[in-house]
């Protein structure tokens, strides 16, 4: 987490353009490219589509490794569904 709030960490790993990483399969990443090398060092790539899931934070979106940032407690980006 490197001192970042949990919401920011989820935002970062959900971002499609991070080099060398496949993003989390969240709804805005309905089509995700997967890149890699097989055991023979042959490069491959393929597209994965529509395998998404909504991420919910139960608790504080501002939870950090060393404390709590209450300034983003009202952010509803990853709010759980209400019944």
C-alpha positions in Angstrom: 0.0 0.0 0.0 3.0 2.3 0.5 1.1 4.7 2.6 -1.8 5.1 0.1 -5.5 4.7 1.0 -7.1 1.4 0.0 -9.4 3.3 -2.5 -6.3 4.7 -4.3 -4.7 1.2 -4.3 -7.8 -0.3 -6.0 -7.9 2.6 -8.5 -4.3 2.0 -9.4 -4.6 -1.8 -10.0 -7.8 -1.3 -11.9 -6.1 1.1 -14.4 -5.7 -0.6 -17.8 -2.6 1.3 -18.9 -0.2 0.2 -16.1 2.8 -1.3 -17.9 3.4 -4.9 -17.4 0.3 -5.6 -15.3 -3.1 -7.0 -16.1 -5.7 -4.7 -14.4 -8.3 -6.0 -12.0 -11.3 -7.2 -13.9 -13.7 -4.4 -12.9 -16.7 -3.3 -14.9 -14.9 -0.5 -16.8 -12.3 -3.1 -18.0 -14.7 -5.3 -20.0 -12.0 -6.0 -22.6 -8.5 -6.7 -21.1 -5.4 -7.6 -23.1 -3.3 -10.4 -21.4 0.4 -10.6 -22.4 3.1 -13.0 -21.4 5.7 -15.7 -22.3 5.2 -19.4 -22.2 7.7 -21.9 -20.7 9.6 -21.8 -24.0 9.9 -18.0 -23.9 7.5 -17.6 -26.8 5.5 -14.3 -26.5 1.7 -14.6 -26.5 -1.2 -12.2 -26.1 -5.0 -12.6 -26.1 -8.0 -10.6 -25.1 -10.3 -11.5 -22.2 -13.8 -10.0 -22.3 -16.8 -9.6 -20.0 -15.3 -11.4 -16.9 -15.8 -8.5 -14.6 -16.9 -8.0 -11.0 -17.8 -5.0 -9.0 -15.3 -4.3 -6.2 -16.8 -3.1 -2.9 -15.1 -1.6 0.2 -16.7 -2.6 3.4 -15.4 0.0 5.9 -13.3 3.0 5.2 -12.0 3.8 1.7 -9.4 5.9 3.4 -7.9 3.1 5.4 -4.1 3.2 5.1 -1.3 1.0 6.3 -0.4 3.5 9.0 -3.8 5.2 9.8 -7.0 6.5 8.3 -7.6 9.3 5.8 -11.2 10.4 6.6 -11.2 13.0 3.8 -12.4 10.3 1.4 -14.9 8.5 3.6 -17.7 10.0 1.6 -16.4 8.6 -1.7 -18.9 6.1 -3.0 -16.9 4.7 -5.9 -16.6 1.3 -4.2 -19.7 1.4 -2.0 -21.4 -1.9 -1.5 -24.9 -2.3 -2.9 -27.7 -1.4 -0.6 -30.6 -3.8 -0.1 
